[in-house]
Amino acid sequence: KGFALGLQFNPRSRLPRADFAQLHVHIGDAPVIEGSTVRALESLLEARSILMSAYDFDPANTGDNAGAGGW
């Protein structure tokens, strides 16, 4: 969350304002509580997609949906 908040202060950020807001909706404000892990994973995958699009990350570097194989 802290890293993602810092993106708003980068004058060369490639993340559009609307995407910045959506990124934070998907990241959330609190730790995931037990029983909501599937929805949390879906939200984090959406956040990853937003960052991949904005910064042109190669999908091979971001791993699979389980987080394996990426950096």
PQR file of N, CA, C, O and H, with PARSE charges and radii, in Angstrom:
ATOM      1  N   LYS A   1       0.827  -1.188   0.000 -0.4000 1.5000
ATOM      2  CA  LYS A   1       0.000   0.000   0.000 -0.0000 2.0000
ATOM      3  C   LYS A   1       0.871   1.252   0.000  0.5500 1.7000
ATOM      4  O   LYS A   1       0.586   2.214  -0.713 -0.5500 1.4000
ATOM      5  N   GLY A   2       1.940   1.233   0.807 -0.4000 1.5000
ATOM      6  CA  GLY A   2       2.811   2.401   0.876 -0.0000 2.0000
ATOM      7  C   GLY A   2       3.472   2.720  -0.456  0.5500 1.7000
ATOM      8  O   GLY A   2       3.532   3.881  -0.863 -0.5500 1.4000
ATOM      9  H   GLY A   2       2.171   0.451   1.386  0.4000 1.0000
ATOM     10  N   PHE A   3       3.967   1.696  -1.133 -0.4000 1.5000
ATOM     11  CA  PHE A   3       4.581   1.911  -2.443 -0.0000 2.0000
ATOM     12  C   PHE A   3       3.557   2.482  -3.418  0.5500 1.7000
ATOM     13  O   PHE A   3       3.854   3.422  -4.155 -0.5500 1.4000
ATOM     14  H   PHE A   3       3.918   0.753  -0.802  0.4000 1.0000
ATOM     15  N   ALA A   4       2.362   1.919  -3.422 -0.4000 1.5000
ATOM     16  CA  ALA A   4       1.318   2.367  -4.347 -0.0000 2.0000
ATOM     17  C   ALA A   4       0.910   3.812  -4.067  0.5500 1.7000
ATOM     18  O   ALA A   4       0.628   4.563  -5.001 -0.5500 1.4000
ATOM     19  H   ALA A   4       2.120   1.155  -2.823  0.4000 1.0000
ATOM     20  N   LEU A   5       0.875   4.213  -2.795 -0.4000 1.5000
ATOM     21  CA  LEU A   5       0.557   5.609  -2.471 -0.0000 2.0000
ATOM     22  C   LEU A   5       1.639   6.551  -2.986  0.5500 1.7000
ATOM     23  O   LEU A   5       1.347   7.677  -3.389 -0.5500 1.4000
ATOM     24  H   LEU A   5       1.104   3.603  -2.036  0.4000 1.0000
ATOM     25  N   GLY A   6       2.874   6.094  -2.972 -0.4000 1.5000
ATOM     26  CA  GLY A   6       3.969   6.926  -3.444 -0.0000 2.0000
ATOM     27  C   GLY A   6       3.903   7.243  -4.929  0.5500 1.7000
ATOM     28  O   GLY A   6       4.524   8.209  -5.371 -0.5500 1.4000
ATOM     29  H   GLY A   6       3.112   5.179  -2.645  0.4000 1.0000
ATOM     30  N   LEU A   7       3.172   6.462  -5.711 -0.4000 1.5000
ATOM     31  CA  LEU A   7       3.080   6.697  -7.150 -0.0000 2.0000
ATOM     32  C   LEU A   7       2.457   8.049  -7.480  0.5500 1.7000
ATOM     33  O   LEU A   7       2.718   8.605  -8.547 -0.5500 1.4000
ATOM     34  H   LEU A   7       2.668   5.677  -5.352  0.4000 1.0000
ATOM     35  N   GLN A   8       1.643   8.579  -6.585 -0.4000 1.5000
ATOM     36  CA  GLN A   8       0.993   9.862  -6.856 -0.0000 2.0000
ATOM     37  C   GLN A   8       1.974  11.034  -6.823  0.5500 1.7000
ATOM     38  O   GLN A   8       1.674  12.101  -7.360 -0.5500 1.4000
ATOM     39  H   GLN A   8       1.431   8.128  -5.718  0.4000 1.0000
ATOM     40  N   PHE A   9       3.126  10.854  -6.210 -0.4000 1.5000
ATOM     41  CA  PHE A   9       4.100  11.932  -6.083 -0.0000 2.0000
ATOM     42  C   PHE A   9       5.201  11.886  -7.137  0.5500 1.7000
ATOM     43  O   PHE A   9       6.066  12.761  -7.172 -0.5500 1.4000
ATOM     44  H   PHE A   9       3.369   9.988  -5.774  0.4000 1.0000
ATOM     45  N   ASN A  10       5.173  10.882  -7.985 -0.4000 1.5000
ATOM     46  CA  ASN A  10       6.172  10.759  -9.040 -0.0000 2.0000
ATOM     47  C   ASN A  10       5.727  11.602 -10.230  0.5500 1.7000
ATOM     48  O   ASN A  10       4.695  11.309 -10.834 -0.5500 1.4000
ATOM     49  H   ASN A  10       4.470  10.171  -7.957  0.4000 1.0000
ATOM     50  N   PRO A  11       6.481  12.640 -10.578 -0.5600 1.5000
ATOM     51  CA  PRO A  11       6.059  13.504 -11.691  0.2800 2.0000
ATOM     52  C   PRO A  11       6.080  12.788 -13.040  0.5500 1.7000
ATOM     53  O   PRO A  11       5.456  13.254 -13.993 -0.5500 1.4000
ATOM     54  N   ARG A  12       6.787  11.660 -13.133 -0.4000 1.5000
ATOM     55  CA  ARG A  12       6.829  10.903 -14.387 -0.0000 2.0000
ATOM     56  C   ARG A  12       5.976   9.643 -14.325  0.5500 1.7000
ATOM     57  O   ARG A  12       6.142   8.737 -15.142 -0.5500 1.4000
ATOM     58  H   ARG A  12       7.294  11.281 -12.358  0.4000 1.0000
ATOM     59  N   SER A  13       5.086   9.585 -13.381 -0.4000 1.5000
ATOM     60  CA  SER A  13       4.222   8.414 -13.248 -0.0000 2.0000
ATOM     61  C   SER A  13       3.388   8.235 -14.501  0.5500 1.7000
ATOM     62  O   SER A  13       2.847   9.196 -15.048 -0.5500 1.4000
ATOM     63  H   SER A  13       4.951  10.321 -12.717  0.4000 1.0000
ATOM     64  N   ARG A  14       3.292   7.005 -14.944 -0.4000 1.5000
ATOM     65  CA  ARG A  14       2.502   6.689 -16.136 -0.0000 2.0000
ATOM     66  C   ARG A  14       1.118   6.181 -15.753  0.5500 1.7000
ATOM     67  O   ARG A  14       0.356   5.738 -16.613 -0.5500 1.4000
ATOM     68  H   ARG A  14       3.731   6.224 -14.500  0.4000 1.0000
ATOM     69  N   LEU A  15       0.797   6.242 -14.482 -0.4000 1.5000
ATOM     70  CA  LEU A  15      -0.485   5.752 -13.990 -0.0000 2.0000
ATOM     71  C   LEU A  15      -1.510   6.889 -14.020  0.5500 1.7000
ATOM     72  O   LEU A  15      -1.389   7.845 -13.255 -0.5500 1.4000
ATOM     73  H   LEU A  15       1.416   6.602 -13.784  0.4000 1.0000
ATOM     74  N   PRO A  16      -2.522   6.796 -14.899 -0.5600 1.5000
ATOM     75  CA  PRO A  16      -3.545   7.843 -14.955  0.2800 2.0000
ATOM     76  C   PRO A  16      -4.289   7.967 -13.621  0.5500 1.7000
ATOM     77  O   PRO A  16      -4.380   7.005 -12.859 -0.5500 1.4000
ATOM     78  N   ARG A  17      -4.808   9.141 -13.355 -0.4000 1.5000
ATOM     79  CA  ARG A  17      -5.490   9.413 -12.090 -0.0000 2.0000
ATOM     80  C   ARG A  17      -6.627   8.434 -11.823  0.5500 1.7000
ATOM     81  O   ARG A  17      -6.773   7.948 -10.701 -0.5500 1.4000
ATOM     82  H   ARG A  17      -4.733   9.923 -13.974  0.4000 1.0000
ATOM     83  N   ALA A  18      -7.424   8.142 -12.831 -0.4000 1.5000
ATOM     84  CA  ALA A  18      -8.547   7.198 -12.641 -0.0000 2.0000
ATOM     85  C   ALA A  18      -8.027   5.807 -12.289  0.5500 1.7000
ATOM     86  O   ALA A  18      -8.601   5.122 -11.443 -0.5500 1.4000
ATOM     87  H   ALA A  18      -7.305   8.537 -13.742  0.4000 1.0000
ATOM     88  N   ASP A  19      -6.946   5.393 -12.935 -0.4000 1.5000
ATOM     89  CA  ASP A  19      -6.359   4.093 -12.626 -0.0000 2.0000
ATOM     90  C   ASP A  19      -5.739   4.082 -11.237  0.5500 1.7000
ATOM     91  O   ASP A  19      -5.761   3.055 -10.558 -0.5500 1.4000
ATOM     92  H   ASP A  19      -6.479   5.950 -13.622  0.4000 1.0000
ATOM     93  N   PHE A  20      -5.183   5.220 -10.804 -0.4000 1.5000
ATOM     94  CA  PHE A  20      -4.618   5.318  -9.459 -0.0000 2.0000
ATOM     95  C   PHE A  20      -5.713   5.058  -8.421  0.5500 1.7000
ATOM     96  O   PHE A  20      -5.506   4.317  -7.460 -0.5500 1.4000
ATOM     97  H   PHE A  20      -5.166   6.054 -11.356  0.4000 1.0000
ATOM     98  N   ALA A  21      -6.856   5.666  -8.623 -0.4000 1.5000
ATOM     99  CA  ALA A  21      -7.978   5.465  -7.688 -0.0000 2.0000
ATOM    100  C   ALA A  21      -8.436   4.009  -7.696  0.5500 1.7000
ATOM    101  O   ALA A  21      -8.680   3.433  -6.635 -0.5500 1.4000
ATOM    102  H   ALA A  21      -7.024   6.268  -9.404  0.4000 1.0000
ATOM    103  N   GLN A  22      -8.555   3.416  -8.869 -0.4000 1.5000
ATOM    104  CA  GLN A  22      -8.968   2.012  -8.967 -0.0000 2.0000
ATOM    105  C   GLN A  22      -7.944   1.077  -8.346  0.5500 1.7000
ATOM    106  O   GLN A  22      -8.305   0.084  -7.715 -0.5500 1.4000
ATOM    107  H   GLN A  22      -8.357   3.884  -9.730  0.4000 1.0000
ATOM    108  N   LEU A  23      -6.669   1.392  -8.523 -0.4000 1.5000
ATOM    109  CA  LEU A  23      -5.605   0.589  -7.933 -0.0000 2.0000
ATOM    110  C   LEU A  23      -5.797   0.505  -6.422  0.5500 1.7000
ATOM    111  O   LEU A  23      -5.665  -0.568  -5.833 -0.5500 1.4000
ATOM    112  H   LEU A  23      -6.375   2.199  -9.036  0.4000 1.0000
ATOM    113  N   HIS A  24      -6.104   1.626  -5.807 -0.4000 1.5000
ATOM    114  CA  HIS A  24      -6.267   1.649  -4.355 -0.0000 2.0000
ATOM    115  C   HIS A  24      -7.570   1.007  -3.895  0.5500 1.7000
ATOM    116  O   HIS A  24      -7.651   0.510  -2.772 -0.5500 1.4000
ATOM    117  H   HIS A  24      -6.211   2.497  -6.285  0.4000 1.0000
ATOM    118  N   VAL A  25      -8.574   1.014  -4.738 -0.4000 1.5000
ATOM    119  CA  VAL A  25      -9.798   0.264  -4.423 -0.0000 2.0000
ATOM    120  C   VAL A  25      -9.465  -1.221  -4.357  0.5500 1.7000
ATOM    121  O   VAL A  25      -9.922  -1.924  -3.456 -0.5500 1.4000
ATOM    122  H   VAL A  25      -8.508   1.418  -5.651  0.4000 1.0000
ATOM    123  N   HIS A  26      -8.675  -1.693  -5.301 -0.4000 1.5000
ATOM    124  CA  HIS A  26      -8.323  -3.117  -5.347 -0.0000 2.0000
ATOM    125  C   HIS A  26      -7.336  -3.515  -4.259  0.5500 1.7000
ATOM    126  O   HIS A  26      -7.415  -4.625  -3.732 -0.5500 1.4000
ATOM    127  H   HIS A  26      -8.303  -1.122  -6.033  0.4000 1.0000
ATOM    128  N   ILE A  27      -6.415  -2.633  -3.919 -0.4000 1.5000
ATOM    129  CA  ILE A  27      -5.450  -2.950  -2.862 -0.0000 2.0000
ATOM    130  C   ILE A  27      -6.135  -2.956  -1.496  0.5500 1.7000
ATOM    131  O   ILE A  27      -5.846  -3.811  -0.659 -0.5500 1.4000
ATOM    132  H   ILE A  27      -6.351  -1.732  -4.348  0.4000 1.0000
ATOM    133  N   GLY A  28      -7.020  -2.025  -1.277 -0.4000 1.5000
ATOM    134  CA  GLY A  28      -7.728  -1.951  -0.002 -0.0000 2.0000
ATOM    135  C   GLY A  28      -6.952  -1.175   1.043  0.5500 1.7000
ATOM    136  O   GLY A  28      -5.861  -0.666   0.782 -0.5500 1.4000
ATOM    137  H   GLY A  28      -7.254  -1.330  -1.957  0.4000 1.0000
ATOM    138  N   ASP A  29      -7.540  -1.091   2.246 -0.4000 1.5000
ATOM    139  CA  ASP A  29      -6.950  -0.304   3.324 -0.0000 2.0000
ATOM    140  C   ASP A  29      -6.582  -1.117   4.548  0.5500 1.7000
ATOM    141  O   ASP A  29      -5.956  -0.595   5.471 -0.5500 1.4000
ATOM    142  H   ASP A  29      -8.425  -1.505   2.458  0.4000 1.0000
ATOM    143  N   ALA A  30      -6.956  -2.377   4.571 -0.4000 1.5000
ATOM    144  CA  ALA A  30      -6.732  -3.187   5.769 -0.0000 2.0000
ATOM    145  C   ALA A  30      -6.327  -4.597   5.369  0.5500 1.7000
ATOM    146  O   ALA A  30      -6.569  -5.020   4.239 -0.5500 1.4000
ATOM    147  H   ALA A  30      -7.464  -2.801   3.821  0.4000 1.0000
ATOM    148  N   PRO A  31      -5.719  -5.315   6.279 -0.5600 1.5000
ATOM    149  CA  PRO A  31      -5.372  -6.708   5.988  0.2800 2.0000
ATOM    150  C   PRO A  31      -6.616  -7.550   5.694  0.5500 1.7000
ATOM    151  O   PRO A  31      -7.717  -7.235   6.144 -0.5500 1.4000
ATOM    152  N   VAL A  32      -6.420  -8.605   4.944 -0.4000 1.5000
ATOM    153  CA  VAL A  32      -7.523  -9.503   4.606 -0.0000 2.0000
ATOM    154  C   VAL A  32      -7.884 -10.340   5.831  0.5500 1.7000
ATOM    155  O   VAL A  32      -7.015 -10.906   6.495 -0.5500 1.4000
ATOM    156  H   VAL A  32      -5.525  -8.860   4.578  0.4000 1.0000
ATOM    157  N   ILE A  33      -9.174 -10.403   6.112 -0.4000 1.5000
ATOM    158  CA  ILE A  33      -9.618 -11.240   7.227 -0.0000 2.0000
ATOM    159  C   ILE A  33      -9.969 -12.624   6.719  0.5500 1.7000
ATOM    160  O   ILE A  33     -10.259 -12.799   5.535 -0.5500 1.4000
ATOM    161  H   ILE A  33      -9.879  -9.943   5.573  0.4000 1.0000
ATOM    162  N   GLU A  34      -9.947 -13.584   7.584 -0.4000 1.5000
ATOM    163  CA  GLU A  34     -10.216 -14.973   7.216 -0.0000 2.0000
ATOM    164  C   GLU A  34     -11.585 -15.092   6.562  0.5500 1.7000
ATOM    165  O   GLU A  34     -12.550 -14.471   7.006 -0.5500 1.4000
ATOM    166  H   GLU A  34      -9.711 -13.442   8.545  0.4000 1.0000
ATOM    167  N   GLY A  35     -11.662 -15.893   5.506 -0.4000 1.5000
ATOM    168  CA  GLY A  35     -12.917 -16.133   4.821 -0.0000 2.0000
ATOM    169  C   GLY A  35     -13.120 -15.281   3.584  0.5500 1.7000
ATOM    170  O   GLY A  35     -14.059 -15.521   2.825 -0.5500 1.4000
ATOM    171  H   GLY A  35     -10.877 -16.397   5.146  0.4000 1.0000
ATOM    172  N   SER A  36     -12.267 -14.290   3.360 -0.4000 1.5000
ATOM    173  CA  SER A  36     -12.437 -13.432   2.195 -0.0000 2.0000
ATOM    174  C   SER A  36     -11.239 -13.513   1.250  0.5500 1.7000
ATOM    175  O   SER A  36     -11.010 -12.595   0.462 -0.5500 1.4000
ATOM    176  H   SER A  36     -11.504 -14.095   3.977  0.4000 1.0000
ATOM    177  N   THR A  37     -10.487 -14.584   1.322 -0.4000 1.5000
ATOM    178  CA  THR A  37      -9.238 -14.670   0.569 -0.0000 2.0000
ATOM    179  C   THR A  37      -9.442 -14.757  -0.939  0.5500 1.7000
ATOM    180  O   THR A  37      -8.607 -14.248  -1.685 -0.5500 1.4000
ATOM    181  H   THR A  37     -10.673 -15.329   1.963  0.4000 1.0000
ATOM    182  N   VAL A  38     -10.518 -15.382  -1.420 -0.4000 1.5000
ATOM    183  CA  VAL A  38     -10.735 -15.497  -2.866 -0.0000 2.0000
ATOM    184  C   VAL A  38     -10.968 -14.114  -3.448  0.5500 1.7000
ATOM    185  O   VAL A  38     -10.378 -13.766  -4.470 -0.5500 1.4000
ATOM    186  H   VAL A  38     -11.197 -15.797  -0.814  0.4000 1.0000
ATOM    187  N   ARG A  39     -11.815 -13.325  -2.816 -0.4000 1.5000
ATOM    188  CA  ARG A  39     -12.090 -11.964  -3.309 -0.0000 2.0000
ATOM    189  C   ARG A  39     -10.836 -11.098  -3.212  0.5500 1.7000
ATOM    190  O   ARG A  39     -10.573 -10.281  -4.094 -0.5500 1.4000
ATOM    191  H   ARG A  39     -12.294 -13.608  -1.985  0.4000 1.0000
ATOM    192  N   ALA A  40     -10.070 -11.275  -2.148 -0.4000 1.5000
ATOM    193  CA  ALA A  40      -8.846 -10.497  -1.994 -0.0000 2.0000
ATOM    194  C   ALA A  40      -7.859 -10.824  -3.101  0.5500 1.7000
ATOM    195  O   ALA A  40      -7.219  -9.922  -3.641 -0.5500 1.4000
ATOM    196  H   ALA A  40     -10.284 -11.939  -1.432  0.4000 1.0000
ATOM    197  N   LEU A  41      -7.727 -12.085  -3.445 -0.4000 1.5000
ATOM    198  CA  LEU A  41      -6.821 -12.477  -4.517 -0.0000 2.0000
ATOM    199  C   LEU A  41      -7.276 -11.880  -5.839  0.5500 1.7000
ATOM    200  O   LEU A  41      -6.453 -11.388  -6.611 -0.5500 1.4000
ATOM    201  H   LEU A  41      -8.247 -12.818  -3.007  0.4000 1.0000
ATOM    202  N   GLU A  42      -8.564 -11.916  -6.106 -0.4000 1.5000
ATOM    203  CA  GLU A  42      -9.092 -11.326  -7.338 -0.0000 2.0000
ATOM    204  C   GLU A  42      -8.787  -9.828  -7.392  0.5500 1.7000
ATOM    205  O   GLU A  42      -8.417  -9.311  -8.446 -0.5500 1.4000
ATOM    206  H   GLU A  42      -9.232 -12.315  -5.478  0.4000 1.0000
ATOM    207  N   SER A  43      -8.937  -9.139  -6.282 -0.4000 1.5000
ATOM    208  CA  SER A  43      -8.653  -7.704  -6.235 -0.0000 2.0000
ATOM    209  C   SER A  43      -7.177  -7.423  -6.478  0.5500 1.7000
ATOM    210  O   SER A  43      -6.832  -6.490  -7.204 -0.5500 1.4000
ATOM    211  H   SER A  43      -9.238  -9.559  -5.425  0.4000 1.0000
ATOM    212  N   LEU A  44      -6.306  -8.224  -5.878 -0.4000 1.5000
ATOM    213  CA  LEU A  44      -4.879  -8.011  -6.085 -0.0000 2.0000
ATOM    214  C   LEU A  44      -4.455  -8.330  -7.516  0.5500 1.7000
ATOM    215  O   LEU A  44      -3.544  -7.694  -8.047 -0.5500 1.4000
ATOM    216  H   LEU A  44      -6.585  -8.982  -5.289  0.4000 1.0000
ATOM    217  N   LEU A  45      -5.100  -9.300  -8.138 -0.4000 1.5000
ATOM    218  CA  LEU A  45      -4.809  -9.590  -9.545 -0.0000 2.0000
ATOM    219  C   LEU A  45      -5.248  -8.425 -10.429  0.5500 1.7000
ATOM    220  O   LEU A  45      -4.576  -8.105 -11.410 -0.5500 1.4000
ATOM    221  H   LEU A  45      -5.839  -9.816  -7.706  0.4000 1.0000
ATOM    222  N   GLU A  46      -6.366  -7.791 -10.090 -0.4000 1.5000
ATOM    223  CA  GLU A  46      -6.814  -6.605 -10.827 -0.0000 2.0000
ATOM    224  C   GLU A  46      -5.824  -5.456 -10.639  0.5500 1.7000
ATOM    225  O   GLU A  46      -5.506  -4.741 -11.589 -0.5500 1.4000
ATOM    226  H   GLU A  46      -6.912  -8.051  -9.294  0.4000 1.0000
ATOM    227  N   ALA A  47      -5.339  -5.284  -9.410 -0.4000 1.5000
ATOM    228  CA  ALA A  47      -4.339  -4.239  -9.143 -0.0000 2.0000
ATOM    229  C   ALA A  47      -3.083  -4.500  -9.978  0.5500 1.7000
ATOM    230  O   ALA A  47      -2.504  -3.576 -10.549 -0.5500 1.4000
ATOM    231  H   ALA A  47      -5.596  -5.864  -8.637  0.4000 1.0000
ATOM    232  N   ARG A  48      -2.673  -5.758 -10.042 -0.4000 1.5000
ATOM    233  CA  ARG A  48      -1.508  -6.121 -10.845 -0.0000 2.0000
ATOM    234  C   ARG A  48      -1.742  -5.787 -12.314  0.5500 1.7000
ATOM    235  O   ARG A  48      -0.840  -5.288 -12.987 -0.5500 1.4000
ATOM    236  H   ARG A  48      -3.143  -6.509  -9.578  0.4000 1.0000
ATOM    237  N   SER A  49      -2.932  -6.056 -12.810 -0.4000 1.5000
ATOM    238  CA  SER A  49      -3.253  -5.752 -14.209 -0.0000 2.0000
ATOM    239  C   SER A  49      -3.185  -4.259 -14.502  0.5500 1.7000
ATOM    240  O   SER A  49      -2.717  -3.852 -15.565 -0.5500 1.4000
ATOM    241  H   SER A  49      -3.665  -6.461 -12.263  0.4000 1.0000
ATOM    242  N   ILE A  50      -3.651  -3.451 -13.567 -0.4000 1.5000
ATOM    243  CA  ILE A  50      -3.589  -1.994 -13.739 -0.0000 2.0000
ATOM    244  C   ILE A  50      -2.138  -1.542 -13.852  0.5500 1.7000
ATOM    245  O   ILE A  50      -1.797  -0.747 -14.728 -0.5500 1.4000
ATOM    246  H   ILE A  50      -4.032  -3.782 -12.703  0.4000 1.0000
ATOM    247  N   LEU A  51      -1.283  -2.049 -12.963 -0.4000 1.5000
ATOM    248  CA  LEU A  51       0.136  -1.677 -13.001 -0.0000 2.0000
ATOM    249  C   LEU A  51       0.819  -2.207 -14.259  0.5500 1.7000
ATOM    250  O   LEU A  51       1.655  -1.522 -14.848 -0.5500 1.4000
ATOM    251  H   LEU A  51      -1.559  -2.694 -12.251  0.4000 1.0000
ATOM    252  N   MET A  52       0.467  -3.418 -14.671 -0.4000 1.5000
ATOM    253  CA  MET A  52       1.051  -3.994 -15.890 -0.0000 2.0000
ATOM    254  C   MET A  52       0.728  -3.132 -17.102  0.5500 1.7000
ATOM    255  O   MET A  52       1.593  -2.882 -17.942 -0.5500 1.4000
ATOM    256  H   MET A  52      -0.212  -3.975 -14.192  0.4000 1.0000
ATOM    257  N   SER A  53      -0.513  -2.681 -17.190 -0.4000 1.5000
ATOM    258  CA  SER A  53      -0.929  -1.859 -18.329 -0.0000 2.0000
ATOM    259  C   SER A  53      -0.247  -0.495 -18.315  0.5500 1.7000
ATOM    260  O   SER A  53       0.243  -0.030 -19.344 -0.5500 1.4000
ATOM    261  H   SER A  53      -1.215  -2.884 -16.507  0.4000 1.0000
ATOM    262  N   ALA A  54      -0.218   0.136 -17.161 -0.4000 1.5000
ATOM    263  CA  ALA A  54       0.342   1.486 -17.072 -0.0000 2.0000
ATOM    264  C   ALA A  54       1.841   1.510 -17.343  0.5500 1.7000
ATOM    265  O   ALA A  54       2.348   2.444 -17.964 -0.5500 1.4000
ATOM    266  H   ALA A  54      -0.616  -0.242 -16.325  0.4000 1.0000
ATOM    267  N   TYR A  55       2.545   0.493 -16.882 -0.4000 1.5000
ATOM    268  CA  TYR A  55       4.003   0.495 -16.988 -0.0000 2.0000
ATOM    269  C   TYR A  55       4.550  -0.485 -18.016  0.5500 1.7000
ATOM    270  O   TYR A  55       5.758  -0.710 -18.078 -0.5500 1.4000
ATOM    271  H   TYR A  55       2.134  -0.266 -16.378  0.4000 1.0000
ATOM    272  N   ASP A  56       3.672  -1.067 -18.819 -0.4000 1.5000
ATOM    273  CA  ASP A  56       4.077  -1.994 -19.891 -0.0000 2.0000
ATOM    274  C   ASP A  56       4.965  -3.126 -19.389  0.5500 1.7000
ATOM    275  O   ASP A  56       5.958  -3.472 -20.029 -0.5500 1.4000
ATOM    276  H   ASP A  56       2.690  -0.884 -18.768  0.4000 1.0000
ATOM    277  N   PHE A  57       4.609  -3.702 -18.243 -0.4000 1.5000
ATOM    278  CA  PHE A  57       5.351  -4.852 -17.728 -0.0000 2.0000
ATOM    279  C   PHE A  57       5.105  -6.057 -18.622  0.5500 1.7000
ATOM    280  O   PHE A  57       3.985  -6.283 -19.080 -0.5500 1.4000
ATOM    281  H   PHE A  57       3.802  -3.421 -17.723  0.4000 1.0000
ATOM    282  N   ASP A  58       6.143  -6.820 -18.864 -0.4000 1.5000
ATOM    283  CA  ASP A  58       6.029  -8.054 -19.617 -0.0000 2.0000
ATOM    284  C   ASP A  58       5.302  -9.077 -18.754  0.5500 1.7000
ATOM    285  O   ASP A  58       5.732  -9.331 -17.629 -0.5500 1.4000
ATOM    286  H   ASP A  58       7.053  -6.636 -18.491  0.4000 1.0000
ATOM    287  N   PRO A  59       4.207  -9.677 -19.244 -0.5600 1.5000
ATOM    288  CA  PRO A  59       3.481 -10.665 -18.442  0.2800 2.0000
ATOM    289  C   PRO A  59       4.358 -11.819 -17.957  0.5500 1.7000
ATOM    290  O   PRO A  59       4.066 -12.423 -16.926 -0.5500 1.4000
ATOM    291  N   ALA A  60       5.413 -12.125 -18.677 -0.4000 1.5000
ATOM    292  CA  ALA A  60       6.310 -13.204 -18.242 -0.0000 2.0000
ATOM    293  C   ALA A  60       7.015 -12.845 -16.937  0.5500 1.7000
ATOM    294  O   ALA A  60       7.461 -13.734 -16.211 -0.5500 1.4000
ATOM    295  H   ALA A  60       5.650 -11.634 -19.515  0.4000 1.0000
ATOM    296  N   ASN A  61       7.118 -11.567 -16.636 -0.4000 1.5000
ATOM    297  CA  ASN A  61       7.791 -11.131 -15.415 -0.0000 2.0000
ATOM    298  C   ASN A  61       6.856 -11.005 -14.215  0.5500 1.7000
ATOM    299  O   ASN A  61       7.321 -10.841 -13.087 -0.5500 1.4000
ATOM    300  H   ASN A  61       6.755 -10.846 -17.225  0.4000 1.0000
ATOM    301  N   THR A  62       5.575 -11.076 -14.438 -0.4000 1.5000
ATOM    302  CA  THR A  62       4.637 -10.845 -13.337 -0.0000 2.0000
ATOM    303  C   THR A  62       4.092 -12.125 -12.728  0.5500 1.7000
ATOM    304  O   THR A  62       3.352 -12.067 -11.746 -0.5500 1.4000
ATOM    305  H   THR A  62       5.197 -11.209 -15.354  0.4000 1.0000
ATOM    306  N   GLY A  63       4.429 -13.256 -13.272 -0.4000 1.5000
ATOM    307  CA  GLY A  63       4.007 -14.524 -12.684 -0.0000 2.0000
ATOM    308  C   GLY A  63       2.598 -14.927 -13.076  0.5500 1.7000
ATOM    309  O   GLY A  63       1.894 -14.216 -13.793 -0.5500 1.4000
ATOM    310  H   GLY A  63       5.030 -13.303 -14.070  0.4000 1.0000
ATOM    311  N   ASP A  64       2.219 -16.083 -12.582 -0.4000 1.5000
ATOM    312  CA  ASP A  64       0.880 -16.591 -12.876 -0.0000 2.0000
ATOM    313  C   ASP A  64      -0.104 -16.092 -11.808  0.5500 1.7000
ATOM    314  O   ASP A  64       0.262 -15.292 -10.947 -0.5500 1.4000
ATOM    315  H   ASP A  64       2.791 -16.660 -12.000  0.4000 1.0000
ATOM    316  N   ASN A  65      -1.341 -16.565 -11.871 -0.4000 1.5000
ATOM    317  CA  ASN A  65      -2.361 -16.095 -10.928 -0.0000 2.0000
ATOM    318  C   ASN A  65      -2.141 -16.566  -9.509  0.5500 1.7000
ATOM    319  O   ASN A  65      -2.788 -16.074  -8.584 -0.5500 1.4000
ATOM    320  H   ASN A  65      -1.638 -17.214 -12.571  0.4000 1.0000
ATOM    321  N   ALA A  66      -1.235 -17.515  -9.323 -0.4000 1.5000
ATOM    322  CA  ALA A  66      -0.894 -17.956  -7.965 -0.0000 2.0000
ATOM    323  C   ALA A  66       0.353 -17.236  -7.455  0.5500 1.7000
ATOM    324  O   ALA A  66       0.791 -17.472  -6.329 -0.5500 1.4000
ATOM    325  H   ALA A  66      -0.710 -17.915 -10.074  0.4000 1.0000
ATOM    326  N   GLY A  67       0.923 -16.361  -8.282 -0.4000 1.5000
ATOM    327  CA  GLY A  67       2.099 -15.605  -7.878 -0.0000 2.0000
ATOM    328  C   GLY A  67       3.415 -16.297  -8.155  0.5500 1.7000
ATOM    329  O   GLY A  67       4.472 -15.769  -7.808 -0.5500 1.4000
ATOM    330  H   GLY A  67       0.567 -16.170  -9.197  0.4000 1.0000
ATOM    331  N   ALA A  68       3.378 -17.474  -8.776 -0.4000 1.5000
ATOM    332  CA  ALA A  68       4.605 -18.216  -9.045 -0.0000 2.0000
ATOM    333  C   ALA A  68       5.210 -17.780 -10.382  0.5500 1.7000
ATOM    334  O   ALA A  68       4.488 -17.514 -11.343 -0.5500 1.4000
ATOM    335  H   ALA A  68       2.520 -17.903  -9.058  0.4000 1.0000
ATOM    336  N   GLY A  69       6.523 -17.711 -10.429 -0.4000 1.5000
ATOM    337  CA  GLY A  69       7.218 -17.452 -11.674 -0.0000 2.0000
ATOM    338  C   GLY A  69       7.461 -15.985 -11.987  0.5500 1.7000
ATOM    339  O   GLY A  69       8.077 -15.682 -13.009 -0.5500 1.4000
ATOM    340  H   GLY A  69       7.110 -17.927  -9.648  0.4000 1.0000
ATOM    341  N   GLY A  70       7.015 -15.091 -11.173 -0.4000 1.5000
ATOM    342  CA  GLY A  70       7.234 -13.664 -11.428 -0.0000 2.0000
ATOM    343  C   GLY A  70       8.320 -13.110 -10.548  0.5500 1.7000
ATOM    344  O   GLY A  70       8.970 -13.855  -9.814 -0.5500 1.4000
ATOM    345  H   GLY A  70       6.514 -15.338 -10.343  0.4000 1.0000
ATOM    346  N   TRP A  71       8.523 -11.820 -10.609 -0.4000 1.5000
ATOM    347  CA  TRP A  71       9.503 -11.227  -9.744 -0.0000 2.0000
ATOM    348  C   TRP A  71       8.845 -10.684  -8.585  0.5500 1.7000
ATOM    349  O   TRP A  71       9.502 -10.125  -7.707 -0.5500 1.4000
ATOM    350  H   TRP A  71       7.995 -11.216 -11.205  0.4000 1.0000
TER
END
